[in-house]
């Protein structure tokens, strides 16, 4: 498999002969308001053109409808005929954007030769959880490919740990910027990402994404790497890709 981090949560995954685009956010740098007063969002440019990002895409996955996961530019630019998979309850809104092939992932489905299984996530805790709304993660599986657990916009909490221990994925993709809302963590921070490394099987590689793109983030790539180094977590165990970086991964390397 080949995984490219575009920016924030936007990923392009070549897997089992198909290309998946996950949580497309195509907005230009500083085109959306600030969350905290620190900077307009997103804080960085896309690493390549929208045309190049969309080239070859076979399937779009949208975990939830926050702007940094499916913004108005992506709603306009992603071809409306592409198959799109979303969480339960979002299909009607996405069809209203003009998309014609929308499937809600209630449990699991097989698309081409790829099995997609819905996984629970909590986009915060306490009262903030209601403000953030529902989200999903995914397990992605296919013959002769590594099993991927993409946790999505979630904090580390028991169902995430259960997914890791019960499925023993080859690769875990975390959202690790430590974003906060009302001073409450809404995705994993450095400490929780390092905890994932401790919970996961020894064979598992962890890929930390969703970093340095939004102004309510509290963790930088350098800070996460520093904590990982302090805990003796090797760079070939915890990957922290730059925007645009491509990782080529198998179940055994």
Steps between C-alpha positions, in 0.01 A plus 500: 500500500598859443376772733537871437421761763377807314416731791328467835274191472499481120658174383543327166530125534599260220373166623408169334507653155278799583561857614307632800472869591423552868352818653579747221561857617605709200466853638778748430728612780327749731166467316297414813464676835717438802382279785714667766613836363849366430469462121246464221457140385635288347843626599683328211459461126426169334827338388372448145217608275143382548515352150799287596337392826185388319690320225425129509263511798248212499323545835446788742456449875359780717507428872289802601402839367726739690660745258852364550379156387269591210515870423300702248782487245511120516122490478530694174811341351468128578325340199136446593484155339779350714376246755507654847476326837392692810374449854133431570292816487720697258387357166210740451717806547767363269244418231378858533850609392436313173667165568313213339661182641500534879504209745468521877732260680287357779716196577717357223504484123716358223581743222683333214741276694530728802316435826409815694383466860358788699675575830379716787657832587443773758577849371560632851364436846220632719287784370739562211420157359144614425628819337739309273242243388550145380805373311627167376829321456566211263679171472618443143586145391584312179691191397876553475475845661573619853197543724450871569313651794431864428378633833371835372404797714496333839664518837651183639225323696404135565335417163811619315721288721263205449519537123880492517521199728224302324607563139881520538541734201822531307458877478318750720437853376437751780392864508757632742503881506339531844231736371279644774150644515390686813833388652402136444703258290312396184765283331805318630794699634864393528447302821204307359685429175793360697253293701369354172855386428502322834163335449561387141673172415873517440451446126274803464616826346327818617463796263418832668310748282268803538784724617610862455207598278241651738538769760326313784770232489728481804765247388764539230678225313823586680332478841351160420835371376672631812260316729532184291878521523474542877294177511746315270249472215695463177432699184422179312230426761339846512492688169422873504479589130530849358227640277535337158718216628442152356545181702533160333403232749441128508379269774857395579733798452 
